Amino acid sequence: MNLTIYIFTFVLACVTILPKVEGSSPRSCRARNLVSSHWSSVLESGRFQSSLVGDHHLHRLRRELLELYTAVQMYKNQYTEETFGKSFYEMDNELPDLSYDDVIPSSSIIRSTNNDAADTEYAHHLLEAYDLFQRLELSTELVLQQSSSSSPTRMVWSHFRREIQKIVQNLYTEIVGRGIVPPHPLLRESISHNLRCMQHSVYRDIRNFIIYRSVDKVSRFYFKIFTDSD
């Protein structure tokens, strides 16, 4: 059995049988308001004022998607080599089927075996992208909360989260501008306790890799969708 998969399987088994140690849970299991989120707080505060004049927000959306996708490609090997001592390609091959419904739901067109994006209405793409990028924002927030301030990968996650927050804002503006009623913002409780509260660092490293790969997939998919939408 591949060493990475063996370690992951072993730690997963340990998580289910080991007793909880008082005070060992990551900070985000204890300190965060789960019925709120960064984006819900922005909307409730009234700080964000979307401009519906013209299509400049759509141009910004494309630019932010490109910047996120470019950053993901730039850092991917550095990230996995610093965390696992392996290339991104090696890690991707070792964990090909591992994914989290909390991050990319199984109902998403990205995970569908018949993901013909050309047959999907633009409004559906907008709403699904709005949902997915909120999930990515919550996920990257989680990674940052549980990473050391001296972690060499912290800058990478901070960069991703800032870009994702800009994308969520531009998606919201595009949705409202199209006359679509936006769904309620996702809250931190959208990320399950099991995904949030991993006490073993090896298990969290694997989880963070899956989140990184999800950012890669979603940014690549929607950059193409919204670039080809003219």
C-alpha positions, 0 to 999 in steps of 0.5 A: 500500500502507498505510504501516504494512503497507509498513513491517512488510513491509519490516522482515520482509524485512530480518530474513531477510537482514541479518546478526546484529550482535553484542550487538544481540539483545534482553536476553530472548534471552540472559538468561532461563531458557527451561525455566522461567516465572513460573507454573511457579516459583510452583507449584514453590516451593509459595508458592501454596496454592489454596483449594477451599472455596466458589466465591469463587475463581470470583467473583475470576476474574470480577472479575479478568477484568473488571478486565483487560478494562476496563484494556485498553479504557481504555488502547488508544487511548493505547497506539497513539497513543503508539506509532504516532500512530494510534488502536487502530481504525486499527491494527486495520484496517491489520493485520486478519489478523496473529496469532501461534500462540504467543500464540493458537494457530490451534486455539483456539476464539477463532480458529475460524471456527465458534466456538460457545462454547455448544456447548463444555463448561465443562471445555474452556473452563477448560483453554483459558483456562488455556493462553491466559492463560499464553501472555499472561503469557509474552508480556507478560513478553517485552514488559516485558523488551524495553521501556525503563524510561522507556517511557510504555507500560511501566506499561500492560504491568505492569498487564496482567501483574499481572492476568493472573497473578491470572487464571492462579491463579484458573483453576488453582484452578477447574480443580483444584476441578472435579477436573480434572488441570491440564496442566503449566505452560507454559515460556518456550520456548513463545514461539518464538525468532523472536517473542522475538528481534526485533532491529528496534524497528519489528518489535517494536512491531508484535508488541507491538500484536498481543499487546495485541490478543490480550489484548483478545480473550482477556479479552473472550471469557472474561469473557463465558464465565465470567460466563454460566456460572451 
